[in-house]
Amino acid sequence: MKIKLDENIPHRLAGFLQGMGHEVDTVQEEGLAGRDDASVWENARQQGRFLITQDLDFSDVRQFAPGTHHGLLLVRLRNPGRKALVDRIQHIFQTEPVKTWEGCFVVITEHKFRIRHPSP
């Protein structure tokens, strides 16, 4: 899976995800840090990447409708410290069929996740 990590996701996840066979780019590595969300989103779409973010500007499922992009994972933790983010995302990638989330809108919390698939 081709993945882009937003700047609010710990960079050290890139190595973990690459170790699982994913192709990972980060906003920082691409010189997009500090750029507006529209620029980050357009870059992810153009590159065909699944975006992982905590940014609530990406929470509108109507604006980011499943099937109109390569996938979006919105992480919503009550206490989103770096360790909690890393642990939760690693757990999801180790236990769930994330490769089937292409084109989906996914929200994860501490204890559950919700997947919206593209319409048939």
Backbone as a ProteinNet text record, in pm:
[ID]
protein_1_A
[PRIMARY]
MKIKLDENIPHRLAGFLQGMGHEVDTVQEEGLAGRDDASVWENARQQGRFLITQDLDFSDVRQFAPGTHHGLLLVRLRNPGRKALVDRIQHIFQTEPVKTWEGCFVVITEHKFRIRHPSP
[TERTIARY]
84.4	0	89.6	52.1	124.4	61.4	140.9	91.7	163.2	88.4	146.8	112.4	214.5	193.7	188.9	81.5	69.1	170.5	195.6	297.5	259.3	131.9	89.9	93.9	152	170.8	320.9	359.8	503.2	578.3	687.7	770.2	821.4	843.3	900.1	807.8	680.5	589.8	628.9	696.5	735.5	819	917.6	1002	924.5	834.9	752.2	667.3	600.5	512.9	592.9	710.7	796.5	839.2	865.7	901.3	790.3	668	553.3	527.1	613.2	600.4	528.2	494.5	426.4	528.4	487.4	569	521	607.8	566.5	642.4	566.3	621.4	567.9	643.2	594.8	585.5	497.6	480.6	611.7	682.9	808.9	913.3	927.5	1026.8	1000.3	875.8	839.4	835.7	874.3	876.3	738.3	640.1	503.1	465.7	557.9	528.5	488.4	380.9	332.4	242.3	231.9	144.2	-0.8	-93.7	-234.4	-282.7	-394.5	-448.6	-480.6	-528.5	-562.8	-439.3	-324.3	-200.6	-157.4	-166.7	-129.9	-223.3	-353	-452.3	-430.9	-409.7	-390.6	-265.1	-159.6	-36.9	-61.3	-132.6	-164	-247	-344.4	-429.8	-349	-266.6	-187.2	-90.5	-40.1	54.4	-14.5	-147	-220.2	-190.6	-181.2	-144.8	-262	-258.6	-351.3	-298.4	-375.7	-331.4	-368	-269.5	-292.7	-271.8	-374.6	-370.8	-451.2	-429.7	-513.8	-595.6	-575	-631.4	-783.1	-857	-1003.5	-1057	-973.6	-1018.1	-1047.9	-1001.8	-1028.1	-1144.4	-1222.4	-1326.2	-1460.6	-1478.9	-1607.6	-1615.5	-1691.1	-1701.4	-1767.7	-1843.9	-1904	-1798.1	-1706.6	-1599	-1495.5	-1473.3	-1374	-1444.3	-1541.8	-1627.5	-1546.7	-1576.5	-1508.4	-1522.8	-1413.5	-1413.7	-1367	-1352	-1305.6	-1156.7	-1092.6	-950.2	-894.5	-768.1	-702.3	-712.6	-775	-796	-751.1	-821.6	-796.3	-817.4	-717.1	-727.6	-716.1	-824.7	-829.2	-817.7	-713.6	-687.3	-741.5	-833.1	-896.9	-879.9	-771.9	-746.6	-771.3	-822.3	-846	-716	-614.2	-482.2	-382	-371.8	-292.3	-142.6	-83.8	61.2	129.6	256.4	329.5	325.3	348.2	348.1	211	105.9	-29.7	-62.1	-22.4	-45.2	29.3	156	236.9	179.2	148.9	95.9	-35.5	-125.7	-257.1	-247.3	-170.3	-157.4	-84.2	20.3	89.5	-5.3	-84.5	-179.2	-277.4	-332.3	-428	-361.7	-241.3	-173.4	-129.5	-111.6	-74.1	-194	-311.6	-425.7	-541.5	-542	-654.6	-608.8	-701.3	-666.5	-662.3	-567.4	-562.6	-544.8	-487.4	-470.5	-604.9	-710.4	-845	-912.4	-844.5	-901.9	-878.7	-828.6	-806.6	-936.6	-932	-1048.9	-1148.2	-1117.1	-1209.5	-1180	-1279.8	-1267.7	-1273	-1163.6	-1151.5	-1122.9	-1194	-1169.9	-1137.4	-1025.5	-993	-985.5	-1030.1	-1020.2	-939.5	-937.4	-862.6	-909.6	-1040.5	-1095.1	-1169.8	-1191.5	-1267.1	-1227.8	-1282.1	-1262.2	-1387.1	-1405	-1520.9	-1468.2	-1516.2	-1473.4	-1593.7	-1577	-1678.2	-1617.2	-1681.7	-1633.8	-1696.2	-1631.8	-1693.1	-1828.6	-1919.6	-2049.6	-2028.9	-2108.9	-2094.7	-2133.7
-116.8	0	124	223.1	350.5	442.3	487.5	563	697.5	799.4	929.3	956.9	988.3	1025.9	1177.7	1229.2	1372.6	1413.9	1543.9	1591.2	1570	1542.2	1519.8	1371.3	1289.1	1146.7	1124.4	1056.1	1037.4	976.3	1039.5	998.4	855.8	811.4	677.3	566.6	598.4	498	461.1	550.9	523.8	395.5	383	263.5	137.3	144.5	29.2	-13.6	82.7	51.4	1.2	58.3	9.7	-134.2	-165.3	-301.4	-401.1	-352.6	-438.1	-445.4	-380	-387.7	-271.8	-168.4	-52.2	48.7	124.4	233.8	360.4	423.8	533.4	662.2	769.6	904.4	983.5	1084.8	1171.7	1315	1390.1	1530.1	1605.8	1576.9	1644.2	1614.9	1489.1	1450.7	1515.6	1543.2	1598.7	1751.2	1812.5	1958.2	2020.6	1943.3	1994	2035.3	2021.5	2059	2205.9	2233	2369.8	2415.3	2334.9	2370.5	2345.7	2408.2	2391.4	2250.5	2213.5	2078.7	2046.8	2146.3	2124.1	2081.5	2139.9	2103.1	1960.6	1926.7	1791.7	1690.1	1719.1	1627.9	1609.1	1717.2	1708.4	1628.4	1647.2	1572	1422.7	1387.8	1247	1187.7	1261.5	1212.5	1193.7	1289.7	1280.9	1162.7	1132.2	1021.4	887.6	888.9	764.4	706	793.5	749.5	753.1	658.9	647.6	742.1	844.9	945.7	906.2	912.5	890	1023.3	1068.3	1199.6	1200.3	1304	1333.1	1460	1523.1	1654.8	1647.6	1714.6	1713.4	1779.9	1856	1913.4	1804	1682.2	1568.9	1482.1	1530.2	1446.9	1447.9	1532.1	1540.3	1433.4	1328.1	1215.3	1257	1364	1411.7	1473.6	1547.5	1609.5	1506.8	1406	1303	1168.8	1168.2	1051.2	929.4	815.5	692.6	670.8	626.5	600.9	718.7	836.3	954.2	980.3	889.9	903.8	764.5	758.2	629	579.7	656.9	614.3	719.7	721.7	819.6	752.3	759.2	708	826.1	854.5	962.9	900.8	940	885.9	984.4	937.4	1022	958.7	992.1	941.3	1051.6	1014.5	1113.8	1177.3	1095.2	1142.3	1103.8	1188.1	1150.7	1178.3	1130.6	1142.5	1054.5	1080.6	1006.3	855.6	811.7	667.4	607.4	674	622.8	613.6	714.2	711.9	596.8	584.5	477.7	341.5	321.2	192.3	157.4	254.2	226.1	197.8	277.1	256.6	126.1	95.8	-31.4	-148.4	-140.5	-248.1	-269	-161.2	-172.2	-236.6	-193.1	-247.2	-392.2	-435.4	-573.7	-667.3	-614.9	-703.1	-691.3	-588.1	-566.4	-574.8	-608.4	-618.5	-480.7	-399	-259.9	-247.3	-346.1	-339	-338.5	-380.2	-377.7	-242.3	-148.9	-18	83.1	38.3	126.7	199.3	330.9	411.1	431.9	381.4	390.9	513.3	550.2	654.9	580.7	583.5	504.6	597.4	575.2	650.3	548.9	571.1	483	562.9	498.1	553.9	454.3	473.8	385.1	240.7	220.4	85.1	32.7	115.8	67.3	144.2	98.7	170.4	156.3	251.6	255.2	271.4	187.2	192.5	224.7	324.5	355.6	317.9	221.4	171.5	253.3	251.4	317.4	251.8	330.4	276.2	180.8	74	-24.6	33.5
0	0	0	-77.6	-79.6	24.5	119	234.3	243.9	287.5	322.4	468.3	547.5	687.4	696.9	754.4	776.5	883.1	894	988.1	1134	1163.6	1302.1	1341.5	1256.8	1285.1	1305.6	1414.4	1441.2	1322.9	1288.7	1174.9	1189.1	1313	1332	1283.7	1260	1203.4	1060.6	991.7	852.8	844.9	932.3	931.3	961.7	1058.7	1093.5	974	911.1	797.3	677.6	655.6	546.9	574.3	700	738.1	712.4	706	674.9	524.1	446.3	301.1	235.8	311.9	256.1	202.4	103.3	50.1	120.8	199.5	286.5	255.1	240.4	230.8	349.3	391	497.5	445.6	504.2	467.2	487.3	595.9	623.2	514.9	477.9	377.7	242.1	214.4	84.6	84.8	197	204.1	212.1	260.9	271.4	413.7	508.5	647.1	652.8	724.4	738.1	624.2	519.2	407.2	446.9	376.9	410.5	376.1	437.7	420.7	275	201.4	60.6	-18.4	10.7	-58.9	-24.2	103.8	147.7	83.4	85	28.2	-121.7	-192.2	-336.6	-369.6	-291.2	-311.6	-289.9	-183.7	-156.2	-270.2	-317.1	-427.2	-554.6	-589.8	-712.2	-708.8	-590.4	-577.1	-551.4	-540.2	-514	-377.8	-276.5	-142.1	-44.3	47.2	158.8	266.6	302.7	398.6	540.9	630.4	773.2	842.7	917.5	980.5	1109.7	1189.7	1306.2	1282.9	1171.5	1143.5	1121.8	1209.2	1199.3	1072.9	1003.6	876.2	774.2	800.2	710.9	760.5	856.4	917.6	845.6	746.4	676.3	568.5	597.4	503.8	372.4	372.1	245.8	157.1	216.1	139	94.7	176.4	148.1	129.3	43.8	21.8	-22.3	37	-3.3	-154	-214.3	-357.3	-440.6	-378.2	-452.4	-428.7	-357.1	-322.1	-296.4	-260	-238.5	-95.2	-9	127.8	227.4	339.8	445	579.3	665.1	801.1	895.3	966.4	1064.1	1202.7	1275.7	1409.5	1512.2	1597.2	1697.9	1835.5	1902.5	2037.2	2139.2	2257.3	2362.7	2408.7	2423	2465.5	2356.8	2253.5	2136.5	2148.6	2256.2	2267.5	2163.8	2139.4	2036.3	2058.6	2181.2	2209.6	2183.9	2227.8	2206	2056.9	1980.2	1835.3	1769.6	1801.6	1742.9	1778.6	1907.4	1951.7	1881.3	1872	1813.4	1663.3	1593.1	1448.2	1419.8	1495.8	1477.6	1500.4	1606.8	1637.6	1522.1	1470.2	1359.1	1237.4	1204.4	1086.2	1105.7	1229.3	1255.8	1262.2	1294.6	1320.1	1220.6	1138.7	1047.3	901.7	811.3	668.8	602.3	642.4	596.9	445.9	382.5	237.3	164.9	233.5	174	193.2	258.3	287	175.6	62.5	-52.4	-86	-92.8	-127	-13.9	104.9	218.6	305.8	384.2	486.1	619.6	695.2	817.7	935.3	1045.3	1168.5	1277.2	1347.9	1459.1	1588.3	1695.7	1830.1	1914.4	2044.6	2132.5	2124.8	2109.8	2122.7	2000.7	1901	1785.6	1660.5	1550	1425.3	1338.9	1251.3	1161.6	1019.8	930.5	791.6	703.9	620.8	520.1	385.1	321.1	191.9	79.4	-37.4	-153.2	-185.7	-236.6	-277.3	-393.7	-396.7	-506.3	-641.9
[MASK]
++++++++++++++++++++++++++++++++++++++++++++++++++++++++++++++++++++++++++++++++++++++++++++++++++++++++++++++++++++++++

